[in-house]
Amino acid sequence: MLNDKESQLAIHKGRPVRDSLLPYGKQYIDDDDIAAVVATLKSDFVTCGPMVDAFEKNLAKSVGAKFAVAVSNGTAALHAACFAAGIKEGDEVITTPMTFAASANCILYCGGTPVFADIDSKTWNIDPKEIENKITSKTKAIIPVDYTGMPVDIDAINRIALKHNLIVIQDSAHSLGASYKGKRVGSLADMTEFSFHPVKHITTGEGGAVVTDNEELYKKLLLFRTHGITRDLALLEDNTQSSWYYEQQHLGYNYRITDIQCALGNSQLGKLNGFVKRRREIVNKYRLAYSKIKEITLQDIPDYCDSSWHLFVIKLNIKMLNGSRNDIFDALRAENIGVNMHYIPVYLHPYYSKLDYKKGLCPNAEELYEGIISLPLFPTMKDEDIEDVIKSVEKVIRFYRKKI
Ligand SMILES: *Cc1c(COP(=O)(O)O)cnc(C)c1O
C-alpha cells in the first residue's frame, strides 16, 4: 500500500511521482547525426545539392515507393500533394476530423472544400463507410490519416477511390515505418505524406515529403516545390530556347528543404528501425498495464496493422469517474507527466466554425475527443520513465474512480 504522502495527488499538494517533467515526445540526435550535418556545412552545397537527392532516394526505398519529393515541412507536403491531385475551387476532399489541422488546411489552400467523415469508434481511424456516405459529384480526393501511427484500412479506401475515380493522399505523418497487411506505409496510396518534425519518427528539424509511384504526380510535386518553375525539356511549353531557359507554368511556392536538413534526415533514417522497435516495446508495456484498468479504453488494433506508434492515446470512460478529462489531465501534469491532447476535431476550431461547420457533424470523433489524453512516447524513454507514467495513471485514476 502507498502511504498517505505518496497516494495524495500532487495537484492536492502530495508528492509528485516524478521530480522533473517527462515530455510527451522528443527527438533523438546523436554524434553521427551531428557529424553528417557538419560534413554538409563544409561541402559545396547547403541547399539544392546532393543530400536532398540522397535523402529522397533512401526515403523512397525505405517505404517501398518509386519517387520521393522532400519539402520544407509536412504541411507543405500535403499542400503539394493537393496541388498534384489537381484540387481546386469547387472540389470536395474527404478527410477525418481526428487529426492535426494541416490535413484539412491543405484542401483550403487549394480552394477546395474539406468534408469530414466520422471515425470508427473502435479503431479511431476514418470509417470507410462514412467516406462512402460523403461522396458527391464534386468529390475529387480522400485524405485518410493514420492516427497515432496505425494505418487506415487502405484497401477499403482504395476500393472506394477506384469506384468513384478519386485520388488518395495518405497522411502518414504519424506512421513512418508502419505496415498494413505486410506492405509498408508509403507503398499503399496514390501519394503518401510524411513529416519530420522533431516529435515524429525521424527529424530534419522541420521537414516533410511526399512519396508516390506515379511519375506524372512526381513531376507536379517537383514543380510545386520550386515556384511552379521547370527547366525539364520534356515539360517546357517552348523547347526551342537556349539551355538556360526556364518557364513558370503554375503558381508554386518555395517549399525547398536544405541539404543541411537532408543530411540529418538521411542519418536519422538509418535509425528508423531501432526507433520504431523501441516505440513498440513501450506501447506493449503501456497496453498491458492499461488494459487492466476498466476506466480506460484503448485503441483497437486490427490484426492486419503493424503500427509504428507516433502517439499513445488513452480514452477515459468518463461515466466511471468523478472527474472530467481535464481534471485528470491536470492531475497527471502535476505528477510531472507531460501529457498532451491529440486532437480537437478540426471542424470545432473557431476558424472552421466560421466556415459553417457545426458541432455534431462527426459524433464518434466528438465522443472520443471528450475522453482522450496522449501519454509520453519517444524512443529514448527509459524503463523507469514508463513505470512513472503507469504509476501516475494508476494513482490519478484511483483517486477519481467512482466508488460503488
Ligand atoms: C505533424 C503532422 C503533419 C505535418 O506537420 P508539419 O509540422 O507541417 O511537418 C500533418 N498531419 C498530421 C496528422 C501531423 O501530425
PDBQT file of the ligand as one rigid body, heavy atoms in Angstrom, charges set to zero:
ROOT
HETATM    1  C1  LIG A 501       2.728  16.576 -37.952  1.00  0.00    +0.000 C 
HETATM    2  C2  LIG A 501       1.573  16.409 -38.835  1.00  0.00    +0.000 A 
HETATM    3  C3  LIG A 501       1.501  16.975 -40.131  1.00  0.00    +0.000 A 
HETATM    4  C4  LIG A 501       2.557  17.887 -40.720  1.00  0.00    +0.000 C 
HETATM    5  O1  LIG A 501       3.116  18.699 -39.835  1.00  0.00    +0.000 OA
HETATM    6  P1  LIG A 501       4.387  19.635 -40.056  1.00  0.00    +0.000 P 
HETATM    7  O2  LIG A 501       4.583  20.172 -38.693  1.00  0.00    +0.000 OA
HETATM    8  O3  LIG A 501       3.994  20.661 -41.060  1.00  0.00    +0.000 OA
HETATM    9  O4  LIG A 501       5.557  18.820 -40.534  1.00  0.00    +0.000 OA
HETATM   10  C5  LIG A 501       0.408  16.675 -40.910  1.00  0.00    +0.000 A 
HETATM   11  N1  LIG A 501      -0.566  15.865 -40.478  1.00  0.00    +0.000 NA
HETATM   12  C6  LIG A 501      -0.528  15.293 -39.257  1.00  0.00    +0.000 A 
HETATM   13  C7  LIG A 501      -1.613  14.364 -38.852  1.00  0.00    +0.000 C 
HETATM   14  C8  LIG A 501       0.527  15.560 -38.390  1.00  0.00    +0.000 A 
HETATM   15  O5  LIG A 501       0.546  15.018 -37.171  1.00  0.00    +0.000 OA
ENDROOT
TORSDOF 0
